[in-house]
Amino acid sequence: MTDTFTKRTPHLARRHAREIRFQWLGKIAISIAVGFLLIMVGTISWMGAGALKQTQISLQVYLDPQEIDTSAVEKADYGAMVKTALRATFPEVKKRRDTRKLYKLLSSQAAFGLQRQIKENPDLIGQTKSVWFIASDDVDMFFKANITVDTNGNAGKLDEKQVQWLATLDKSGAVRSRFNTGFFLSGDSREPELAGILSAFAGTTLTLFVCFLLSFPIGILAAVYLEEFIPENRWSDLIEVNINNLAAVPSIVFGLLGLAVFLNAFDLPRSSPLVGGMVLALMTLPTIIIASRSALRSVPPSIREAALGIGATRTQMVFHHVAPLAMSGMLTGTIIGMARALGETAPLLMIGMVAFIVDTPTSILQPATALPVQIFLWADSPERGFLEKTSAAIIVLIAFLIAMNLIAIILRNKYRQRF
């Protein structure tokens, strides 16, 4: 017997060596995957960090009471006041061409910032006030070191004179960098320094809300019926095959379906979260149904037999015993479906959610856009400032996905039952 064990020892050693190699290969594979994930997230975060900072320029503005009517503050020519303050800061600028270049140092919406401050504090009228204005995109890129000065003194779209003016302002302490709250609290804009994600974030939230309200109950009930009640015949097999096929259909096909049915046939509001949520619900239903049916199959048959044995009806057996035990798996399928819906762009483009939306939607019937579509639009813009905004919006989208998954995991663990 000792001789037999001795003969088998080399074979066991080879088996143990293969097991160790397999474990190391698994560790290497996981390390590579995590490494690529960290590189991707790190690169996007590094590129999008600049969008969280905003360059501002301070000017001494005289709020002429003869120009500002306290009963109609919004009618004053604030743009002229800003331009006057710029010319007073650089009195040596006389030529019209140089004056236009000087005006381009500030954002095109600088006058609205001044108007907002006077509305908030009318007592400023008649005073010379130091006001911080948002710098233009080119100036913002310059101070973020994303644009270098060449041998001719130019920096991107800024010429030598503009660079000198900015150096003078910076030396006098009239330039500062602050956290860009407008990125989170403003809607979209044609100007990179003013563009924000608030309208897109609200549109995404409303769209996913509609998607969840439709897909979750319908998907769960469909899975329960197909798994527990429908008789097994050729029709049930045909339905199951079609559901599996729908799970692999490209998302743009669902967008075409929404365009043809919801917009053209039912005449629902174009570019609305209602239609977007309905289209995404159709897309996520197969995933939820398949995962929910798998969760129902995982419940031991003894649970069903015990419920029926004590006199429960089939409906009571399913909804009082089987479905609660499978709920954690159903929520997992819902997480997967909603995560897919969160990142979809193609179906939303087909139903018109690619429109330029500035106002924040407050209803599922109002025009809206979504974060993936907003990222798509910004990535296609030629201005360099939108590159930062695109990366920052991707980080927000990932954070939104993580938060949604955390909430779903907490709910799943809360309702998980052991058997």
C-alpha positions as CSV (number, residue, x, y, z in Angstrom):
1,M,0.0,0.0,0.0
2,T,2.9,2.3,0.7
3,D,4.3,1.5,-2.7
4,T,1.0,2.5,-4.3
5,F,0.8,5.9,-2.5
6,T,4.4,6.6,-3.5
7,K,3.6,6.0,-7.1
8,R,0.6,8.4,-6.9
9,T,2.5,11.2,-5.2
10,P,4.1,12.7,-8.4
11,H,0.6,12.7,-10.0
12,L,-0.8,14.6,-7.0
13,A,2.1,17.0,-7.1
14,R,1.4,17.8,-10.8
15,R,-2.3,18.4,-9.9
16,H,-1.4,20.7,-7.1
17,A,1.0,22.6,-9.4
18,R,-1.7,23.0,-12.0
19,E,-4.1,24.3,-9.4
20,I,-1.5,26.9,-8.2
21,R,-0.8,28.0,-11.8
22,F,-4.5,28.4,-12.4
23,Q,-4.9,30.5,-9.3
24,W,-2.0,32.7,-10.4
25,L,-3.5,33.1,-13.9
26,G,-6.8,34.2,-12.3
27,K,-5.0,36.7,-10.1
28,I,-3.1,38.1,-13.1
29,A,-6.3,38.3,-15.2
30,I,-8.0,40.2,-12.4
31,S,-5.0,42.5,-11.9
32,I,-5.0,43.3,-15.7
33,A,-8.7,44.0,-15.7
34,V,-8.4,46.3,-12.6
35,G,-5.4,48.0,-14.1
36,F,-7.1,48.9,-17.3
37,L,-10.1,50.1,-15.3
38,L,-7.9,52.3,-13.2
39,I,-6.1,53.7,-16.3
40,M,-9.5,54.5,-17.9
41,V,-11.0,56.1,-14.9
42,G,-7.8,57.9,-14.1
43,T,-7.3,59.3,-17.6
44,I,-10.9,60.5,-17.8
45,S,-10.7,62.0,-14.3
46,W,-7.4,63.8,-15.2
47,M,-8.9,65.2,-18.4
48,G,-12.2,66.2,-16.7
49,A,-10.7,67.8,-13.6
50,G,-10.3,71.1,-15.5
51,A,-14.1,71.4,-15.9
52,L,-14.4,71.7,-12.2
53,K,-12.4,74.9,-12.2
54,Q,-13.4,78.2,-13.7
55,T,-11.3,81.3,-14.4
56,Q,-12.7,84.7,-13.4
57,I,-11.6,88.2,-14.1
58,S,-12.2,91.2,-11.8
59,L,-13.2,94.6,-13.2
60,Q,-14.1,97.9,-11.5
61,V,-17.6,98.6,-12.8
62,Y,-19.4,101.9,-12.2
63,L,-23.1,101.2,-11.8
64,D,-24.5,104.4,-13.2
65,P,-27.9,105.2,-11.7
66,Q,-28.8,107.1,-14.8
67,E,-28.4,103.9,-16.8
68,I,-30.2,101.6,-14.3
69,D,-33.9,102.1,-13.6
70,T,-34.6,100.5,-10.2
71,S,-38.2,99.7,-11.4
72,A,-36.9,97.8,-14.5
73,V,-33.4,96.6,-13.7
74,E,-33.3,94.1,-16.5
75,K,-33.7,96.8,-19.2
76,A,-30.3,98.5,-18.5
77,D,-27.4,98.0,-21.0
78,Y,-25.1,96.0,-18.8
79,G,-23.0,94.9,-21.8
80,A,-22.0,98.6,-22.3
81,M,-21.1,98.9,-18.6
82,V,-18.8,95.8,-18.9
83,K,-17.1,97.1,-22.0
84,T,-16.6,100.5,-20.4
85,A,-15.0,98.8,-17.4
86,L,-12.6,96.9,-19.8
87,R,-11.6,100.1,-21.6
88,A,-11.0,101.8,-18.3
89,T,-8.8,99.0,-17.2
90,F,-6.7,99.3,-20.4
91,P,-7.0,103.0,-21.5
92,E,-4.2,102.6,-24.0
93,V,-6.4,100.4,-26.2
94,K,-7.8,102.8,-28.8
95,K,-8.1,100.9,-32.1
96,R,-11.4,99.2,-32.9
97,R,-9.7,96.0,-33.7
98,D,-7.9,95.9,-30.4
99,T,-11.0,96.8,-28.6
100,R,-12.9,93.8,-30.0
101,K,-10.0,91.6,-28.9
102,L,-10.2,93.1,-25.5
103,Y,-13.9,92.3,-25.2
104,K,-13.2,88.7,-26.1
105,L,-11.4,88.2,-22.8
106,L,-14.7,87.8,-21.0
107,S,-17.5,85.4,-21.6
108,S,-20.3,86.5,-23.9
109,Q,-22.7,86.2,-21.0
110,A,-20.8,88.5,-18.7
111,A,-23.5,91.2,-18.8
112,F,-26.1,88.7,-17.4
113,G,-23.8,88.0,-14.5
114,L,-23.7,91.7,-13.7
115,Q,-27.5,92.0,-14.1
116,R,-28.0,89.1,-11.7
117,Q,-25.9,90.7,-9.0
118,I,-27.8,94.0,-9.2
119,K,-31.1,92.2,-9.0
120,E,-29.9,90.5,-5.9
121,N,-28.6,93.7,-4.4
122,P,-30.1,96.9,-5.8
123,D,-28.2,99.0,-3.2
124,L,-25.1,98.6,-5.4
125,I,-26.5,101.1,-7.9
126,G,-24.5,104.3,-7.9
127,Q,-21.3,102.7,-6.7
128,T,-18.1,101.5,-8.3
129,K,-18.1,97.9,-7.6
130,S,-15.4,95.2,-8.1
131,V,-17.2,92.5,-10.0
132,W,-15.8,89.1,-10.9
133,F,-16.8,88.0,-14.4
134,I,-16.4,84.6,-16.1
135,A,-13.5,84.5,-18.5
136,S,-13.9,83.3,-22.1
137,D,-13.1,79.7,-23.0
138,D,-9.8,80.6,-24.6
139,V,-8.7,82.6,-21.5
140,D,-9.8,79.7,-19.3
141,M,-7.8,77.2,-21.3
142,F,-4.8,79.6,-21.2
143,F,-4.7,79.9,-17.4
144,K,-5.3,76.1,-17.0
145,A,-2.0,75.6,-18.9
146,N,-3.9,73.8,-21.7
147,I,-2.6,76.4,-24.2
148,T,1.1,77.3,-24.4
149,V,2.6,80.5,-25.7
150,D,4.5,80.1,-28.9
151,T,7.6,82.0,-30.1
152,N,5.4,84.8,-31.5
153,G,3.7,85.4,-28.2
154,N,0.4,83.8,-29.3
155,A,-1.5,81.2,-27.3
156,G,-4.0,79.3,-29.4
157,K,-6.7,81.8,-30.5
158,L,-5.2,84.5,-28.2
159,D,-2.7,86.8,-29.9
160,E,0.3,88.6,-28.3
161,K,-1.7,91.6,-27.1
162,Q,-4.3,89.5,-25.4
163,V,-1.7,87.5,-23.7
164,Q,0.0,90.7,-22.4
165,W,-3.4,92.0,-21.1
166,L,-4.0,88.8,-19.3
167,A,-0.5,88.9,-17.8
168,T,-1.2,92.4,-16.5
169,L,-4.5,91.4,-15.0
170,D,-2.9,88.3,-13.4
171,K,-0.1,90.4,-11.9
172,S,-2.6,92.9,-10.4
173,G,-4.5,90.0,-8.8
174,A,-7.6,90.5,-11.0
175,V,-7.6,86.8,-12.1
176,R,-8.6,83.9,-9.9
177,S,-9.7,80.3,-10.3
178,R,-12.8,79.0,-8.5
179,F,-14.8,75.9,-8.2
180,N,-17.1,75.7,-11.2
181,T,-20.6,75.4,-9.6
182,G,-22.1,76.3,-12.9
183,F,-21.1,72.9,-14.3
184,F,-23.6,71.3,-11.9
185,L,-26.2,74.0,-11.6
186,S,-26.5,75.2,-15.3
187,G,-28.0,73.8,-18.4
188,D,-26.3,73.4,-21.8
189,S,-24.8,76.3,-23.6
190,R,-23.0,77.0,-26.9
191,E,-20.2,78.6,-24.9
192,P,-18.0,76.0,-23.2
193,E,-17.3,78.1,-20.1
194,L,-21.1,78.3,-19.4
195,A,-22.2,74.8,-20.3
196,G,-23.5,72.6,-17.5
197,I,-25.2,69.2,-17.0
198,L,-28.2,70.1,-14.8
199,S,-30.7,69.8,-17.7
200,A,-29.2,66.6,-18.9
201,F,-29.1,65.1,-15.4
202,A,-32.7,66.0,-14.8
203,G,-33.7,64.5,-18.1
204,T,-31.8,61.3,-17.3
205,T,-33.4,61.0,-13.9
206,L,-36.9,61.5,-15.3
207,T,-36.3,59.1,-18.2
208,L,-35.0,56.3,-15.9
209,F,-37.9,56.9,-13.5
210,V,-40.4,56.3,-16.4
211,C,-38.3,53.3,-17.5
212,F,-38.3,51.7,-14.0
213,L,-42.1,52.3,-13.5
214,L,-42.9,50.5,-16.7
215,S,-40.2,47.8,-17.0
216,F,-40.0,46.5,-13.4
217,P,-43.6,45.5,-12.7
218,I,-44.3,44.4,-16.3
219,G,-41.0,42.4,-16.4
220,I,-41.6,40.7,-13.0
221,L,-45.2,39.8,-13.8
222,A,-44.3,38.5,-17.3
223,A,-41.5,36.3,-15.8
224,V,-43.9,34.9,-13.1
225,Y,-46.5,34.1,-15.6
226,L,-44.1,32.5,-18.1
227,E,-42.4,30.5,-15.4
228,E,-45.2,29.5,-13.1
229,F,-48.5,29.6,-14.9
230,I,-48.3,29.2,-18.7
231,P,-48.6,25.6,-20.0
232,E,-45.6,24.2,-21.8
233,N,-46.5,24.0,-25.5
234,R,-45.2,25.3,-28.8
235,W,-46.6,28.8,-28.1
236,S,-44.7,29.1,-24.8
237,D,-41.6,27.9,-26.6
238,L,-42.1,30.5,-29.3
239,I,-42.5,33.3,-26.7
240,E,-39.4,32.2,-24.9
241,V,-37.3,32.2,-28.1
242,N,-38.6,35.7,-29.1
243,I,-37.8,37.1,-25.6
244,N,-34.2,35.7,-25.9
245,N,-33.9,37.2,-29.4
246,L,-35.1,40.6,-28.2
247,A,-32.4,40.7,-25.6
248,A,-29.8,40.7,-28.4
249,V,-31.5,43.2,-30.7
250,P,-29.4,46.4,-31.2
251,S,-30.7,49.3,-29.2
252,I,-31.2,51.5,-32.3
253,V,-33.9,49.2,-33.4
254,F,-35.9,50.1,-30.3
255,G,-35.3,53.7,-31.1
256,L,-36.8,53.2,-34.6
257,L,-39.8,51.4,-33.0
258,G,-40.3,54.3,-30.6
259,L,-40.1,56.8,-33.6
260,A,-42.6,54.8,-35.6
261,V,-45.1,54.0,-32.8
262,F,-44.9,56.5,-30.0
263,L,-44.1,59.6,-32.0
264,N,-45.7,59.0,-35.4
265,A,-48.6,56.8,-34.5
266,F,-49.5,57.9,-31.0
267,D,-48.2,61.5,-31.5
268,L,-46.6,61.7,-28.1
269,P,-44.3,64.7,-27.3
270,R,-41.0,64.5,-29.1
271,S,-37.8,64.6,-27.1
272,S,-39.6,64.0,-23.8
273,P,-38.6,61.7,-20.9
274,L,-41.9,60.0,-21.3
275,V,-41.1,58.6,-24.7
276,G,-37.5,58.1,-23.8
277,G,-38.5,56.0,-20.7
278,M,-40.9,54.0,-22.8
279,V,-38.3,53.1,-25.4
280,L,-35.7,52.2,-22.8
281,A,-38.4,50.1,-21.0
282,L,-38.9,48.1,-24.1
283,M,-35.2,47.6,-24.4
284,T,-34.7,46.5,-20.8
285,L,-37.8,44.2,-20.5
286,P,-36.1,41.1,-22.1
287,T,-33.2,41.4,-19.7
288,I,-35.4,41.7,-16.6
289,I,-37.7,38.8,-17.8
290,I,-34.8,36.4,-18.4
291,A,-33.1,37.2,-15.1
292,S,-36.3,37.0,-13.2
293,R,-37.2,33.6,-14.7
294,S,-33.7,32.4,-13.7
295,A,-34.3,33.6,-10.2
296,L,-37.6,31.8,-10.0
297,R,-36.0,28.6,-11.2
298,S,-33.4,28.8,-8.4
299,V,-36.1,28.5,-5.7
300,P,-36.1,24.8,-4.5
301,P,-39.1,22.7,-5.6
302,S,-39.7,21.8,-2.0
303,I,-40.9,25.4,-1.3
304,R,-43.6,25.0,-3.9
305,E,-44.5,21.5,-2.7
306,A,-44.7,22.6,1.0
307,A,-46.9,25.5,0.2
308,L,-49.3,23.4,-1.9
309,G,-49.2,20.7,0.7
310,I,-50.7,22.9,3.4
311,G,-53.5,24.0,1.2
312,A,-52.2,27.2,-0.5
313,T,-53.5,27.9,-4.0
314,R,-51.1,28.2,-6.9
315,T,-51.3,32.0,-6.8
316,Q,-50.7,32.1,-3.1
317,M,-47.7,29.7,-3.5
318,V,-46.1,31.9,-6.1
319,F,-46.7,35.4,-4.6
320,H,-46.4,34.5,-0.9
321,H,-43.5,32.0,-1.0
322,V,-41.6,31.7,-4.4
323,A,-41.6,35.3,-5.5
324,P,-40.2,36.8,-2.2
325,L,-37.4,34.2,-2.2
326,A,-36.5,35.1,-5.8
327,M,-36.8,38.9,-5.3
328,S,-33.1,39.4,-4.8
329,G,-32.4,37.8,-8.2
330,M,-35.1,39.8,-9.8
331,L,-33.6,43.0,-8.5
332,T,-30.2,41.9,-9.9
333,G,-31.8,41.6,-13.3
334,T,-33.4,45.0,-12.9
335,I,-30.0,46.5,-12.0
336,I,-28.4,45.0,-15.2
337,G,-31.3,46.3,-17.3
338,M,-31.3,49.8,-15.8
339,A,-27.5,50.0,-16.0
340,R,-27.8,49.3,-19.7
341,A,-30.5,51.8,-20.2
342,L,-28.5,54.5,-18.3
343,G,-25.7,54.4,-20.9
344,E,-27.8,54.1,-24.1
345,T,-27.6,56.9,-26.7
346,A,-28.8,55.5,-30.0
347,P,-32.5,55.0,-29.1
348,L,-32.7,58.4,-27.6
349,L,-31.2,60.0,-30.7
350,M,-33.9,58.4,-32.8
351,I,-36.7,60.0,-30.7
352,G,-35.3,63.5,-30.8
353,M,-33.6,63.8,-27.4
354,V,-30.5,65.1,-29.2
355,A,-32.1,68.6,-29.2
356,F,-30.3,71.6,-27.7
357,I,-32.0,71.9,-24.3
358,V,-31.0,74.7,-21.9
359,D,-34.0,74.7,-19.5
360,T,-34.2,72.1,-16.8
361,P,-37.2,69.8,-17.4
362,T,-39.7,69.5,-14.5
363,S,-42.1,67.1,-16.2
364,I,-41.9,63.9,-18.2
365,L,-43.7,65.7,-21.0
366,Q,-41.3,68.6,-21.4
367,P,-38.4,68.5,-23.9
368,A,-35.3,67.1,-22.4
369,T,-31.9,65.5,-23.1
370,A,-29.9,62.8,-21.3
371,L,-26.4,62.6,-20.0
372,P,-25.2,60.1,-22.7
373,V,-26.6,62.3,-25.4
374,Q,-25.1,65.4,-23.8
375,I,-21.7,63.6,-23.8
376,F,-22.2,62.7,-27.4
377,L,-23.0,66.3,-28.4
378,W,-20.0,67.8,-26.4
379,A,-17.6,65.2,-27.8
380,D,-18.5,66.4,-31.3
381,S,-17.9,70.1,-30.6
382,P,-14.7,71.7,-31.9
383,E,-14.0,73.9,-28.9
384,R,-11.3,72.6,-26.6
385,G,-13.3,73.5,-23.5
386,F,-15.9,70.9,-24.3
387,L,-13.3,68.2,-24.1
388,E,-13.0,68.9,-20.4
389,K,-16.8,69.0,-20.0
390,T,-17.1,65.7,-21.9
391,S,-14.7,63.9,-19.5
392,A,-16.3,65.5,-16.4
393,A,-19.8,64.4,-17.6
394,I,-18.5,60.9,-18.1
395,I,-17.4,60.8,-14.5
396,V,-20.8,62.1,-13.4
397,L,-22.4,59.4,-15.4
398,I,-20.2,56.7,-13.8
399,A,-21.0,58.1,-10.4
400,F,-24.7,58.1,-11.2
401,L,-24.4,54.4,-12.2
402,I,-22.5,53.5,-9.1
403,A,-25.0,55.3,-6.8
404,M,-27.9,53.6,-8.6
405,N,-26.2,50.2,-8.2
406,L,-25.5,50.8,-4.5
407,I,-29.1,51.6,-3.8
408,A,-30.2,48.5,-5.7
409,I,-27.7,46.3,-3.9
410,I,-28.9,47.6,-0.5
411,L,-32.5,46.8,-1.4
412,R,-31.5,43.4,-2.7
413,N,-29.7,42.5,0.5
414,K,-32.5,43.8,2.5
415,Y,-35.0,41.5,0.9
416,R,-32.7,38.5,0.4
417,Q,-34.0,35.4,2.2
418,R,-32.0,32.3,2.9
419,F,-33.3,28.8,2.1
